[in-house]
């Protein structure tokens, strides 16, 4: 498959719009993430809450908040589709900005690894949806956090390497990339 810089830019812009729309919907729902008078967050569920806190949150949710949280997690599937494809597109666009073969290969690998990051995010959401319906968390909590860490590492590596390269002049005038 051959894509030009403009092709990757079009993919990126579509993904940016998809992610932005889904993020708006998810942010709007987050205002209802309450247990009694206490607020909880998705980022907390992903990163900072320990196993006991996650069980406590999921076991105390009323039906309204449970429904809203499940909607949020389903919207997250649309969000993640846009985010990881968008990061992969940024990596592919950045390949046009560098001539160093190692950096070009690294960007290609990071673009491909966004598929793994996407898979990790899907698995993370499936864990949360499962615990939402039955708040019993076994030994998989450690694996859950490993998956979350891998997802964030791959996504941020793709962003932090590709975004600064977007401000460089194109290398060599090569308008097509083959992968």
N, C-alpha and C positions, 0 to 999 in steps of 0.2 A: 504494500500500500504506500502510495506517495502522497504527502500532504505538503502544501506550501506554508510559509509563515502566516500568510493571510488565512489559510484554512484553519490552522491551529488557533489563530486569534479569534476567528468566528466561533470555534468550539468553546474557547475560553469565555467569550462574551455571553454565549447562551448559558453556560454553566454558572457564570456569575449571576445572571438574572434568576435562574432557577434557585440557586442557593439563597440569594437575597430575599426572594419571595417566601421561601420556606422558613428562613430565619425570622422574618417578620411575624409569620403566623405562630411560630414556636415561642418567640419572645412575648407575644401577646398572651399566650396560654400560661406562661410561667408566673404571671401575677396571681394565679389561683393555687399555686403550690404551697398549701398551708395545712398544718396539723394543729388543731386548736388555734392558738395565736402564734405558733412558731412557723417560720418560713424555712423551706428546704429548696435546694437547687439541683439541677441536672449535673452541673459540674461537681457538686458535692457528692452526688451518687456515683459519679465516674471516678473521682480522684481522692477526695479528702475524707469522706465518711468511712468509718470502720464497719466491719461486718455487723456488729451489734446495732449500730445506728441505722444502717440500711434496713435491717430486720424490723427495728422499732418503727421506722417511717412507713414501710410497706404494710405492717400489721395494724397501723392506726389510721390509715386513709379511709375517709368516707367514700361512698360510691361516686359522688360528684367529682372529687379530686382524682379518684382512680381512673374515671373515664377521661378526664382532661389529660392526665399523665399518659394514658395509653394513646390518645390522639397525638400528643406531643411526640411520642416515640415513633408513631407511624409517619408523621410529617418529617421526622428526622431521616427516614429512608430517602425521601426526595432531596432533602438538604445534602445528605452525604453523597448522593449520586452526582450532584452538581459540584460539591467541594473537591472530591478526589479526582474526578475527571478534569475539573478546572486546574488543579495543581499539576496533573500530568500534562495538560496543555501548556501551562507556564514553563514546565521543564523542557518541553519540546520547542517552544518559542525561544527559550534561552539558548538552546543549542545553536541557533542561527547567529548568536551574538559572540560566540567564542570559536577560536580556531584550534585550541589545545585539544588534542585527541582524547587525553585522559578525562578532562572536564566534560567533553561531549559524551563520552561513554558513561560517566557518572550520572549525568543528567538523564540519559536514556534509561539507565537502571532505576533511578529514582522515579521516573515517569511510570515505568512498568510496576514498580513496587507500590504505587498508589492503588493498584488493584488489590494487593494484600492488605493495605490500610483500610480500604473499603470493606473487605471481608471481615477484618477485625471489628470494624464499627457495626457491621450487620450482626456479628456474633454477640457483641456487647449489648445491642438492643434486644436481641433474643433472650439473653440472660435477664435483662431488666423486665421484659414482658412476662417471662416465666415467673420471676419472683413477685411481680405485681399480682399475678393471679393466685399464687401460692407462696406466701412469704417464709419459705423454709429454705435456708441457704446452707448447703453442705460444704464440702472441701473445695468446691469449684471457685470459691471467692478469690483465692490466690491466683488461679488461672485467669479469672475475670480481670484482675488488676494488671496482670502481665499483658493481656490482650489490649487493654486500654493504653498502657505504656507504649506498646509497640505501635499502635495506631497513631498516637500523638508524635512519637519519634519520627516515623516515616513521613507523616504529613508536614511537620515543621521542618524537617530536613529538606524536603522538596521546596517549600516556600522560601526558607532562608537562603538556599543556594540559587534558586531561579529568579526571585524578585529583583535582587540587586543587579543581576545580569541584564534585565530588561532595559536598563538605562545606558547600556553600552551600544556603541555603533555596531552594525552588522559586520560580521567577519567574512571577508572573501566574496561577498556578493552572492553566495549560494542561496538560491531561493527555494530549493526543494530538499527534503530529507527523506531518506528511505530507511525503513525499519522492518 
